């Protein structure tokens, strides 16, 4: 089953290109791996999932690139072609010569409806080239005009056009002190609308990824390319083939469907966070050794303390029984609704993940056996001998979401910049509806 990727705006297009680079590099390594039969099956499954063969024999990404300005798309397609391993389709992009100016309303109310048919045709063409559609993956930022405004409108159209297909939104959360003064408005409008039409929303926080680049990757002068590479690595670790609990001896053919079945078992809870360990400079891989008990011990503590990276884990936070949770909230314990652990690499069958089955980790109304799943692959991912990724539907995004909504409320209370949205068709009532939606989301997660 195949995944069609829709890359929206500058952020979405740059992450998409890095993601396909990671996937092709990882697949090529897998096919040279000593488990030749399994490595070949891994490569075939990955190719079917993300690429189709052109008549020339080249791999073409199952992707649609969308931006209101041609510069980013031109650069993205050129960079992909230089890799020599894969490319984008010659007619798989849409661009104009007028951007949305970081105005969500301009993207959502003007550019989105104006170009709905043309974009819809591009996506339909990619869908029709799939033998079976596993789902649609959209990549976008929440803070701008094209990626978030146009992206939200296009996602709503995809939901109307493909009502029975799964839609997974990957969203990049802006820096806390971003350069776009209205980024909090754009973010709350994006999230509230996507919450109504997406099946799940996978969030990457720029501040967290930036710290990973600085503290774990030892990058001195961090660029957006460095940030995008980390996001692509984490996404690839989830989306590449793995044996799930339902497929056993074969690689899963429906990764998005199985991910949703595990993590999004209630429509009130659609926000997913992700952490992956280890992460380090490629030059250090040959000199590093990891054990499964060590990796899983760190990952479990990262989960319960809501720590996004290996450095700075709060080891004082402990999983507490259901009856003690109210008092423990002050201690920073992170309650989960569901977790998916993905293990890849050497001796993966020996990894003991029972620590994630502790009922104290989860909301009391969902049994731990139904709230936790493990996927495994003996193929090392992206040259890491052993790696573990945890996708979590938990309270980990409560703090950044609450902070963002609070800052947007403060601006809206003084009606700052609201006129820039109303002139394109977003009313004050639309803002209030968005605030109401997200306050409900916050309340639901607080009471897990």
Steps between C-alpha positions, in 0.01 A plus 500: 500500500625845409518838672443820304695789652375858459774757565364845587691826519871552556519289815298208362694486174840510668408231754348285226820509295708406806255221586528335158879535521502316835268230368705427187829505690362268768351264242826478307686416822239236587539323169874466565437371850613147585139381536472514122155343470348722767689801369356444155146464639555820700611687187209375289248597767654847544508565126138396459406730788672821387601475132388384159719406206519731203540354150866603520549276805542794737320512834243776515360608838127459561479868589332827406689825563296816567616856559373841397850599390717301253839550669467232767355240264772560242769456764334193651464321167855588397645370828307174465621451142864550610481203733491265201293248699152647455313801368162673504260458210534760227136607545454437870519858621284813518627854553405859433693826507316655792539379857266531795718744692487298825129576511298187577175654377654589164610140451182338634235731353665619176776276365352172624156531330653660191732206432300216654425330169857509368647363824224240524586371152867458596415301812245290310764411240733371772221310674400329177857375455477306828388138489357558848501825694618467861440866576602859434788664686505881502811692603461864605578773750229645723638854510494641146262579218554241227598202710231555761229704324501329162604175665199498731261572214655227286477252789129575536456442126688169523267391779197580282649328194631192683257458793607141571877552470724575796666842524806550720617859543864562593517851646811701582440715807664845484778623726367654821657829402433492127547771244135501389303720738169331412631143522281424802187608310603286203573206730169500686303538175696211342471262794132562564405440138723194457358348816169471316628334181825312576516155652816586693740792540867418554684801645867593486605800710770716345644590842542132589656405166732800524625376839557153352714655227701702751541254789484156338617560144767753609416740216652844564314710245154346467312551174144413402650214297647353820163528676320342205745208491420414863125517434540283190704243695229474765221476242687237302551290813120481530403458136759250377392131494469309827338186634193598698314289753236412241736419209759293692725345233422751222559872476190708560330617182283756678726710726270801536197281569680299768647815652151654525350181642762502775518867589175674407231294665287802601417803277565747783868402508683547170829668597808280468852571623814317397844435644778287359823372654790497450573806285858600439740623229563241229873520579431362849297196397799270452625574852170456685334194647151473646303231677126448482450520879683834507311647206160391630573620854582847369203507262255399773628775731480751214136402460388531861696824560399650161864549403553538124869405481749278681686780673327657797272209592331554835559171680306616806162462326348160563195323362224521759185302568171635368375616839813709563515681168321819599758577765782389274418748223724752673784254460474509119376145435384459140190282462458315170192389315696274264859431397667336201860378538699433182824302542753453222836331480721221631348244739167681489311186598675503838384852591268486802234774476287384793584818692260686270213270604488649851134604558627803695613655170152515354158652548291272723222454246726321249680174592876506443484192275278690258688829533849379412642336187848412379631488143836336425747464216835321503625745235702788654349838419704775335832334606413484871577149624214526752234769516166553673220743418199572717186657353279611785145627538550662840506825694846589367362773271281660768754761606600633154136499384381683811781754461412562137127537566572737790716729286241500222224586752701796629541635149137441412379674818649823367390418144861524383538424128146357480419740215762323284288183523154652473584670171551155344188341648590365847264655756544554872248217550737269311773590746268431793403163352869411470569599860200298618616192309852514642382573854298178473807313377702636793229400745479147356875443533515650850243247617665191350 
